[in-house]
């Protein structure tokens, strides 16, 4: 009886059910906005569930994968890291080009109180390094995936020589957590329904009319990366049509990431997708949570576009080499975005310092970022998270074809 119930919950086409939840959420928000705000608790519950299970999932999968690691699997991670870094830098360059073609100025607003942007790239890197040596229980509790990876890899290496029964136990634990994740993901349509209904009912569409051009540049750059640049990098690895894989990742990872607005919360979704794609666990169990921390093409675009918009607002037109330097700085900042409270928006003052833009102006740019954040952050997270599994799949499938 219980197996029948679980099969009904977990069965069916997840994408179609999510699409149905999305459609119902939009209809409810447009017809009964007050009711739509109240059902937002369903979306909040779904996101909280994903965030709760993600640290345990990463810890158990990475620990089991390293302890049972195949010889030579370390070398398979290097191409994934190369794609992460190259993709992030090229995304920043794309943002520079679009900002040159469509220069945008800002209607500056006051930044929210209580924000403390980092004072330099060194502070960002220090935060990341300190996260590496976080207490393991604290890392799991706080969702510090850099610390979780460090501890799980370290313990996994130590358990390489453990008894076979211990390795079997680790695999059983990983399978058990994966099963719980599968159940949580099965309720994604309900979560998306609540998130969409609350978002549209609360914000509407009129709030973004004054920033239409800025959003067009941001979303245009992200679309170019998602539909042109990323497929080109995948083709470089696979030497075949990259779009079936690209569209699968965007559809099954990007949609949920768009509405959860959290790369960390989307880790279980990506892990589940990687497993269904038949990718090697010793690769995706590490590359996907690592990508959630350093593969930040969307963040690089956000930092670059808003920084150049601030420059244009101040009457500054940067030359090509300065803009190229901005791409490099934005890429570094984006890779450290997850280690800073507030993400990519709080790193804008670092990039603005390249053009001697005053900190009070840079702080106001952050305020603009928060206004458009419902759309900007959703699209940014969808690009970042879907690219994690896309690049992992490209490398894994490429390795299989060579064998």
KEFIBA-841153 format. One line per 3 residues: number of its first residue (from 0); their letters; for each residue x, y negated, z of C-alpha. Coordinates in Angstrom, 3 decimals, padded with zeros to 6 digits, always signed. Layout:
NUM = A = X:Y:Z | ...
***
This chain:
0 = XXX = +000.000:+000.000:+000.000 | +002.759:-002.454:+000.947 | +004.645:-001.645:-002.265
3 = XXX = +001.522:-002.472:-004.276 | +001.158:-005.848:-002.555 | +004.817:-006.739:-003.136
6 = XXX = +004.625:-005.707:-006.797 | +001.648:-008.029:-007.317 | +003.456:-010.931:-005.624
9 = XXX = +006.739:-010.396:-007.447 | +005.293:-009.355:-010.796 | +004.302:-011.459:-013.769
12 = XXX = +006.119:-014.044:-015.835 | +007.614:-016.518:-013.355 | +008.077:-019.288:-015.918
15 = XXX = +004.426:-019.148:-016.974 | +003.290:-019.183:-013.346 | +005.538:-022.180:-012.611
18 = XXX = +004.130:-023.950:-015.683 | +000.625:-023.291:-014.372 | +001.591:-024.694:-010.972
21 = XXX = +003.082:-027.773:-012.653 | -000.064:-028.375:-014.712 | -002.375:-027.955:-011.706
24 = XXX = -000.208:-030.322:-009.648 | -000.428:-033.064:-012.294 | -004.204:-032.661:-012.633
27 = XXX = -004.732:-032.778:-008.864 | -002.516:-035.878:-008.483 | -004.400:-037.752:-011.196
30 = XXX = -007.886:-036.805:-010.006 | -007.594:-036.533:-006.211 | -004.428:-038.399:-005.144
33 = XXX = -005.215:-038.275:-001.413 | -005.645:-034.525:-001.502 | -002.487:-034.233:-003.616
36 = XXX = -000.447:-035.953:-000.918 | -001.684:-033.490:+001.675 | -000.783:-030.405:-000.387
39 = XXX = +002.765:-031.716:-000.603 | +003.444:-029.657:+002.519 | +003.434:-026.575:+000.281
42 = XXX = +006.338:-027.991:-001.712 | +008.205:-029.037:+001.411 | +007.770:-025.546:+002.857
45 = XXX = +009.115:-023.979:-000.357 | +012.183:-026.238:-000.465 | +012.880:-025.655:+003.223
48 = XXX = +012.641:-021.897:+002.674 | +015.172:-022.039:-000.157 | +017.539:-024.214:+001.850
51 = XXX = +017.245:-021.867:+004.823 | +018.068:-018.699:+002.894 | +020.743:-020.189:+000.576
54 = XXX = +023.647:-020.337:+003.099 | +023.045:-016.757:+004.279 | +022.711:-015.558:+000.684
57 = XXX = +025.996:-017.156:-000.371 | +027.846:-015.871:+002.695 | +026.681:-012.252:+002.353
60 = XXX = +027.055:-012.040:-001.444 | +030.519:-013.581:-001.545 | +031.690:-011.523:+001.438
63 = XXX = +030.436:-008.274:-000.119 | +031.762:-009.158:-003.575 | +035.271:-010.018:-002.326
66 = XXX = +035.461:-006.976:-000.038 | +034.519:-004.725:-002.992 | +036.216:-006.921:-005.599
69 = XXX = +037.429:-005.396:-008.812 | +041.067:-005.970:-009.633 | +041.473:-008.966:-011.932
72 = XXX = +038.127:-010.636:-011.189 | +039.963:-013.709:-009.841 | +041.170:-014.509:-013.339
75 = XXX = +037.557:-014.559:-014.566 | +036.772:-017.512:-012.331 | +039.391:-019.728:-013.973
78 = XXX = +037.489:-020.161:-017.273 | +034.348:-021.059:-015.296 | +036.256:-023.714:-013.348
81 = XXX = +037.682:-025.089:-016.610 | +034.164:-025.393:-018.048 | +032.947:-027.083:-014.851
84 = XXX = +035.694:-029.724:-014.902 | +035.704:-030.322:-018.663 | +031.904:-030.506:-018.757
87 = XXX = +031.799:-033.052:-015.919 | +034.434:-035.281:-017.547 | +032.777:-035.140:-020.979
90 = XXX = +029.436:-035.994:-019.362 | +031.000:-039.147:-017.916 | +032.452:-040.020:-021.343
93 = XXX = +029.001:-039.512:-022.888 | +027.547:-041.915:-020.331 | +030.207:-044.503:-021.216
96 = XXX = +029.406:-044.253:-024.940 | +025.647:-044.642:-024.396 | +026.210:-047.547:-022.022
99 = XXX = +028.312:-049.261:-024.724 | +025.637:-048.651:-027.364 | +022.770:-049.731:-025.097
102 = XXX = +024.151:-052.165:-022.495 | +021.813:-052.494:-019.524 | +021.508:-055.102:-016.792
105 = XXX = +019.857:-054.631:-013.410 | +017.275:-056.378:-011.306 | +019.232:-056.022:-008.095
108 = XXX = +017.431:-055.160:-004.878 | +018.472:-054.784:-001.268 | +020.097:-051.475:-000.416
111 = XXX = +018.429:-049.306:+002.267 | +019.789:-049.831:+005.773 | +022.050:-047.332:+007.476
114 = XXX = +024.118:-046.381:+004.426 | +027.863:-046.081:+004.766 | +029.518:-045.573:+001.372
117 = XXX = +033.032:-044.092:+001.487 | +035.839:-046.629:+001.197 | +037.971:-044.728:-001.284
120 = XXX = +038.486:-041.514:-003.226 | +040.792:-040.377:-000.421 | +037.895:-040.473:+002.019
123 = XXX = +035.798:-038.335:-000.320 | +038.585:-035.777:-000.695 | +039.198:-035.792:+003.066
126 = XXX = +035.539:-034.965:+003.651 | +035.772:-032.040:+001.248 | +038.987:-030.759:+002.884
129 = XXX = +037.515:-031.041:+006.376 | +034.480:-029.092:+005.179 | +036.832:-026.243:+004.277
132 = XXX = +037.789:-025.730:+007.931 | +034.339:-026.198:+009.419 | +033.171:-023.787:+012.102
135 = XXX = +031.608:-020.798:+010.252 | +028.374:-020.908:+012.253 | +028.223:-024.677:+011.815
138 = XXX = +028.822:-024.312:+008.071 | +025.918:-021.869:+007.731 | +023.641:-023.936:+009.972
141 = XXX = +024.375:-027.228:+008.173 | +024.470:-025.792:+004.647 | +028.153:-026.681:+004.159
144 = XXX = +028.816:-024.474:+001.138 | +032.477:-025.423:+000.864 | +033.006:-024.089:+004.394
147 = XXX = +030.793:-021.059:+003.726 | +032.843:-020.158:+000.649 | +036.119:-020.576:+002.518
150 = XXX = +035.058:-018.295:+005.387 | +033.352:-015.676:+003.222 | +036.355:-015.457:+000.881
153 = XXX = +038.755:-015.240:+003.838 | +036.746:-012.542:+005.604 | +036.181:-010.732:+002.319
156 = XXX = +039.917:-010.558:+001.669 | +040.489:-009.284:+005.213 | +037.850:-006.569:+004.690
159 = XXX = +039.325:-005.356:+001.412 | +041.050:-002.629:+003.425 | +038.066:-001.838:+005.669
162 = XXX = +036.490:+001.612:+005.896 | +034.176:+002.596:+003.015 | +031.226:+002.681:+005.420
165 = XXX = +031.872:-000.977:+006.293 | +031.823:-001.945:+002.616 | +028.566:-000.047:+002.142
168 = XXX = +027.088:-001.988:+005.081 | +028.163:-005.287:+003.512 | +026.520:-004.333:+000.223
171 = XXX = +023.345:-003.288:+002.026 | +023.242:-006.651:+003.826 | +023.696:-008.508:+000.533
174 = XXX = +020.916:-006.453:-001.085 | +018.594:-007.112:+001.865 | +019.126:-010.876:+001.720
177 = XXX = +018.678:-010.794:-002.071 | +015.324:-009.070:-001.584 | +014.175:-011.818:+000.789
180 = XXX = +015.284:-014.396:-001.790 | +013.256:-012.619:-004.459 | +010.152:-012.932:-002.284
183 = XXX = +010.778:-016.648:-001.638 | +011.261:-017.338:-005.364 | +008.039:-015.506:-006.139
186 = XXX = +006.201:-018.370:-004.420 | +007.907:-020.984:-006.627 | +004.653:-021.766:-008.534
189 = XXX = +002.947:-022.752:-005.256 | +005.972:-024.827:-004.235 | +006.161:-026.608:-007.594
192 = XXX = +002.419:-027.295:-007.418 | +002.825:-029.041:-004.065 | +005.972:-030.955:-005.080
195 = XXX = +004.508:-032.245:-008.344 | +001.188:-033.224:-006.787 | +002.809:-035.173:-003.946
198 = XXX = +005.427:-036.879:-006.153 | +002.987:-038.175:-008.756 | +000.339:-039.145:-006.193
201 = XXX = +002.873:-041.045:-004.060 | +004.962:-042.799:-006.711 | +002.809:-042.936:-009.803
204 = XXX = +004.419:-044.051:-013.036 | +004.118:-047.841:-012.769 | +006.970:-048.047:-010.225
207 = XXX = +009.513:-047.194:-012.912 | +008.327:-049.544:-015.683 | +010.856:-052.267:-014.785
210 = XXX = +013.725:-049.833:-015.095 | +012.608:-048.135:-018.305 | +015.767:-049.024:-020.268
213 = XXX = +018.093:-047.931:-017.462 | +016.214:-044.644:-017.115 | +016.304:-044.179:-020.889
216 = XXX = +020.123:-044.459:-020.891 | +020.446:-042.120:-017.897 | +018.039:-039.499:-019.204
219 = XXX = +019.392:-039.847:-022.740 | +022.927:-039.084:-021.578 | +021.701:-036.106:-019.570
222 = XXX = +019.706:-034.820:-022.545 | +022.757:-035.082:-024.821 | +024.808:-033.098:-022.314
225 = XXX = +022.087:-030.478:-021.800 | +021.153:-029.938:-025.453 | +024.353:-030.766:-027.367
228 = XXX = +027.487:-030.865:-025.208 | +026.797:-027.820:-023.018 | +025.739:-025.627:-025.964
231 = XXX = +028.930:-026.676:-027.771 | +031.031:-025.545:-024.793 | +029.079:-022.279:-024.608
234 = XXX = +029.623:-021.703:-028.333 | +033.334:-022.289:-027.771 | +033.299:-019.353:-025.324
237 = XXX = +030.830:-016.994:-027.030 | +031.229:-017.835:-030.738 | +027.503:-017.286:-031.345
240 = XXX = +024.236:-019.210:-031.167 | +024.273:-020.768:-027.657 | +020.693:-022.024:-027.595
243 = XXX = +018.830:-018.877:-026.446 | +021.038:-018.752:-023.343 | +020.922:-022.542:-022.895
246 = XXX = +017.135:-022.687:-023.057 | +016.780:-019.726:-020.691 | +018.932:-021.492:-018.081
249 = XXX = +017.108:-024.801:-018.510 | +013.719:-023.131:-018.332 | +014.331:-020.779:-015.409
252 = XXX = +016.854:-022.814:-013.390 | +016.408:-026.420:-014.497 | +012.647:-026.554:-013.920
255 = XXX = +012.834:-025.475:-010.271 | +015.896:-027.678:-009.659 | +014.041:-030.668:-011.123
258 = XXX = +011.303:-030.406:-008.517 | +013.344:-029.255:-005.517 | +015.955:-031.986:-006.218
261 = XXX = +018.556:-029.895:-004.398 | +021.426:-027.925:-005.932 | +021.806:-026.066:-002.644
264 = XXX = +018.141:-025.069:-002.603 | +018.469:-023.858:-006.200 | +021.393:-021.519:-005.466
267 = XXX = +019.047:-018.569:-004.740 | +017.196:-019.261:-008.003 | +020.476:-019.238:-009.952
270 = XXX = +021.685:-016.098:-008.189 | +018.446:-014.345:-009.074 | +018.690:-015.495:-012.703
273 = XXX = +022.335:-014.379:-012.955 | +021.360:-010.944:-011.678 | +018.541:-010.659:-014.233
276 = XXX = +020.945:-011.698:-016.996 | +023.161:-008.777:-016.007 | +026.164:-010.911:-015.038
279 = XXX = +028.910:-009.526:-012.838 | +028.219:-010.182:-009.165 | +031.879:-010.727:-008.261
282 = XXX = +031.844:-013.703:-010.645 | +028.458:-015.348:-010.091 | +028.427:-014.830:-006.325
285 = XXX = +031.348:-017.272:-006.127 | +031.013:-019.459:-009.225 | +027.389:-020.494:-008.640
288 = XXX = +027.750:-021.788:-005.056 | +031.085:-023.328:-006.062 | +029.379:-025.005:-009.016
291 = XXX = +026.747:-026.445:-006.686 | +029.624:-028.368:-005.088 | +031.944:-029.325:-007.950
294 = XXX = +029.994:-028.968:-011.222 | +028.353:-032.386:-011.231 | +027.807:-033.576:-014.798
297 = XXX = +024.562:-035.299:-013.808 | +026.230:-037.080:-010.901 | +029.057:-038.266:-013.176
300 = XXX = +026.475:-039.710:-015.562 | +024.619:-041.483:-012.755 | +027.789:-043.023:-011.318
303 = XXX = +029.029:-044.140:-014.750 | +025.765:-045.613:-016.068 | +024.903:-047.524:-012.888
306 = XXX = +028.465:-048.816:-012.512 | +028.580:-050.122:-016.086 | +025.089:-051.613:-015.638
309 = XXX = +026.402:-053.448:-012.576 | +029.376:-054.667:-014.631 | +027.127:-055.964:-017.416
312 = XXX = +024.930:-057.659:-014.813 | +028.021:-059.501:-013.520 | +028.989:-060.526:-017.061
315 = XXX = +031.864:-058.028:-017.252 | +032.422:-056.131:-020.500 | +035.072:-053.459:-019.799
318 = XXX = +037.550:-052.462:-022.487 | +037.843:-048.898:-023.762 | +040.750:-047.835:-021.549
321 = XXX = +039.098:-049.153:-018.408 | +035.930:-047.313:-019.350 | +037.967:-044.135:-019.901
324 = XXX = +039.495:-044.590:-016.457 | +035.965:-045.007:-015.114 | +035.068:-041.621:-016.652
327 = XXX = +037.973:-040.010:-014.808 | +037.125:-041.684:-011.486 | +033.422:-040.839:-011.880
330 = XXX = +034.322:-037.192:-012.505 | +036.429:-037.037:-009.340 | +033.740:-038.808:-007.330
333 = XXX = +031.051:-036.504:-008.733 | +032.990:-033.397:-007.685 | +033.009:-034.736:-004.127
336 = XXX = +029.423:-035.973:-004.186 | +028.044:-032.976:-002.305 | +030.402:-033.626:+000.610
339 = XXX = +029.028:-037.128:+001.184 | +025.639:-037.837:+002.736 | +023.500:-039.481:+000.054
342 = XXX = +025.180:-037.776:-002.899 | +026.145:-039.583:-006.069 | +024.512:-042.943:-005.242
345 = XXX = +026.809:-043.596:-002.280 | +029.851:-043.124:-004.524 | +028.888:-045.976:-006.854
348 = XXX = +030.850:-048.603:-004.831 | +034.044:-046.619:-005.475 | +033.524:-046.852:-009.210
351 = XXX = +032.443:-050.504:-008.976 | +035.761:-051.339:-007.321 | +037.463:-050.712:-010.687
354 = XXX = +035.840:-053.912:-011.960 | +036.264:-055.900:-008.731 | +032.509:-055.932:-008.259
357 = XXX = +031.737:-057.184:-004.710 | +030.574:-054.594:-002.211 | +027.324:-056.465:-001.572
360 = XXX = +026.464:-056.184:-005.278 | +027.456:-052.512:-005.334 | +025.225:-051.932:-002.300
363 = XXX = +022.314:-053.484:-004.186 | +022.984:-051.112:-007.086 | +022.514:-048.249:-004.629
366 = XXX = +019.113:-049.770:-003.835 | +018.200:-049.622:-007.524 | +019.315:-046.005:-007.526
369 = XXX = +016.914:-045.185:-004.720 | +014.020:-046.823:-006.587 | +014.522:-044.677:-009.691
372 = XXX = +015.749:-041.723:-007.624 | +012.569:-039.684:-008.011 | +013.259:-039.334:-011.734
375 = XXX = +017.035:-039.829:-011.808 | +017.835:-037.405:-008.996 | +015.433:-034.778:-010.330
378 = XXX = +016.965:-034.845:-013.814 | +020.491:-034.968:-012.365 | +019.889:-031.904:-010.201
381 = XXX = +018.251:-030.003:-013.063 | +021.287:-030.635:-015.279 | +023.818:-029.807:-012.567
384 = XXX = +022.162:-026.624:-011.374 | +021.215:-025.160:-014.751 | +024.766:-025.768:-015.970
387 = XXX = +026.146:-023.719:-013.058 | +024.459:-020.541:-014.261 | +024.911:-021.431:-017.962
390 = XXX = +028.709:-021.693:-017.749 | +028.911:-018.641:-015.493 | +026.878:-016.650:-018.013
393 = XXX = +029.016:-017.872:-020.928 | +032.238:-016.682:-019.285 | +030.767:-013.413:-018.022
396 = XXX = +029.214:-012.493:-021.368 | +032.407:-013.491:-023.186 | +034.410:-011.113:-020.970
399 = XXX = +031.987:-008.286:-021.661 | +032.242:-008.772:-025.429 | +036.048:-008.637:-025.256
402 = X = +036.057:-005.372:-023.311
***
